[in-house]
Amino acid sequence: MTLLADCEFGPLPPSVNHLWRTNGRAVYKTADAKKWQKHAAVQINADMRRRGIFKPYSGKVMVTLYLFTKTERRMDIDNRVKATLDCLAPAGAIVDDSQVWKLETQRIISKYGANYIRLIVQTLED
């Protein structure tokens, strides 16, 4: 396995319940979702460049996502995954999020009192 990205940034991704809105027949991504995904893509791309990776990987990948929360407030962790996976292609990590063949997600209480994520993207085959 090759490490493509390993970065921490905040805030937490928006819940899938806050990613999309409808307006009559049209379905659109919310402004907050677009803003978060752009921020995430910049962070991921910067991490990849520090590692000397300048083009998207086209094979199968594994994504590990740690959601650090400041409280034990009720939250469905699976609702945070979609927004995160959707920013991997715009970040230049992969070509398309259908390349994700393995996904691990874990919620951890933050020792820093902040909400943030740690995202690790690795190749499954070289």
C-alpha positions as CSV (number, residue, x, y, z in Angstrom):
1,M,0.0,0.0,0.0
2,T,1.1,3.5,-0.8
3,L,0.0,6.5,1.3
4,L,-1.6,9.1,-0.9
5,A,-2.8,11.5,1.9
6,D,-2.9,11.7,5.7
7,C,-4.2,15.0,6.9
8,E,-6.2,16.6,9.7
9,F,-8.5,19.5,9.3
10,G,-11.7,21.0,10.7
11,P,-14.5,21.4,11.0
12,L,-16.4,18.1,10.6
13,P,-17.9,17.5,7.2
14,P,-21.6,18.4,6.9
15,S,-24.1,15.6,7.5
16,V,-25.6,14.1,4.4
17,N,-28.9,15.7,5.7
18,H,-27.3,19.1,5.1
19,L,-25.6,18.4,1.8
20,W,-28.5,18.6,-0.5
21,R,-31.6,20.8,-0.9
22,T,-34.5,20.7,-3.4
23,N,-36.1,23.6,-5.2
24,G,-39.2,22.3,-7.0
25,R,-37.7,19.6,-9.3
26,A,-34.1,20.6,-9.0
27,V,-31.7,19.1,-6.4
28,Y,-28.7,21.1,-5.5
29,K,-25.7,21.1,-3.2
30,T,-25.9,23.6,-0.4
31,A,-23.5,26.6,-0.1
32,D,-22.2,25.3,3.2
33,A,-21.5,21.8,1.6
34,K,-19.7,23.4,-1.3
35,K,-17.6,25.6,1.0
36,W,-16.6,22.6,3.2
37,Q,-15.7,20.4,0.3
38,K,-13.6,23.2,-1.3
39,H,-11.7,23.6,2.0
40,A,-11.2,19.9,2.4
41,A,-10.0,19.5,-1.2
42,V,-7.4,22.2,-0.6
43,Q,-6.1,20.5,2.6
44,I,-6.0,17.1,0.9
45,N,-4.2,18.4,-2.2
46,A,-1.6,20.3,-0.1
47,D,-0.9,17.1,1.9
48,M,-0.4,15.1,-1.3
49,R,1.9,17.7,-2.8
50,R,4.1,17.6,0.4
51,R,4.4,13.9,-0.3
52,G,5.4,14.5,-4.0
53,I,2.1,13.2,-5.4
54,F,0.9,15.5,-8.2
55,K,-1.7,13.4,-10.2
56,P,-4.8,11.4,-9.2
57,Y,-4.4,7.7,-8.5
58,S,-6.6,5.6,-10.8
59,G,-6.7,2.2,-8.9
60,K,-8.6,0.9,-5.9
61,V,-8.1,2.8,-2.6
62,M,-8.8,2.4,1.1
63,V,-10.1,5.4,3.1
64,T,-9.8,5.7,6.9
65,L,-11.8,8.5,8.4
66,Y,-11.5,9.5,12.1
67,L,-14.2,11.9,13.3
68,F,-12.9,13.8,16.3
69,T,-15.8,15.4,18.3
70,K,-15.7,17.5,21.4
71,T,-18.7,15.9,23.0
72,E,-20.6,12.6,23.0
73,R,-23.6,14.3,21.5
74,R,-25.7,12.0,19.4
75,M,-24.4,11.8,15.8
76,D,-24.6,9.2,13.0
77,I,-21.0,8.8,11.7
78,D,-22.2,7.4,8.4
79,N,-23.9,10.7,7.6
80,R,-20.4,12.4,7.5
81,V,-18.8,10.0,5.1
82,K,-20.5,11.1,1.8
83,A,-19.2,14.7,1.9
84,T,-15.7,13.5,2.6
85,L,-15.6,11.0,-0.2
86,D,-17.0,13.5,-2.6
87,C,-14.0,15.8,-2.1
88,L,-11.3,13.2,-3.0
89,A,-11.6,13.6,-6.8
90,P,-11.7,17.5,-6.8
91,A,-8.6,17.3,-4.5
92,G,-6.8,15.3,-7.1
93,A,-6.4,12.2,-4.8
94,I,-8.3,9.9,-7.1
95,V,-10.2,10.0,-10.3
96,D,-13.6,9.1,-8.9
97,D,-15.0,8.1,-5.5
98,S,-16.1,4.7,-7.0
99,Q,-12.4,3.7,-6.5
100,V,-13.0,3.4,-2.8
101,W,-13.1,-0.3,-2.1
102,K,-12.4,-0.2,1.6
103,L,-13.7,2.3,4.1
104,E,-13.1,2.5,7.9
105,T,-14.7,5.1,10.0
106,Q,-14.3,5.8,13.7
107,R,-15.5,8.5,16.1
108,I,-13.2,9.7,18.8
109,I,-13.7,12.2,21.6
110,S,-11.2,15.0,20.8
111,K,-8.6,15.7,23.5
112,Y,-8.3,19.3,22.1
113,G,-11.9,20.2,22.5
114,A,-12.4,20.7,18.8
115,N,-14.4,19.0,16.0
116,Y,-12.1,17.9,13.1
117,I,-11.3,14.9,11.0
118,R,-8.3,12.9,10.1
119,L,-8.4,11.5,6.6
120,I,-6.1,8.8,5.4
121,V,-6.1,7.6,1.8
122,Q,-4.0,4.6,0.7
123,T,-3.7,2.5,-2.4
124,L,-5.0,-1.1,-2.2
125,E,-2.8,-2.2,-5.1
126,D,0.4,-0.8,-6.6
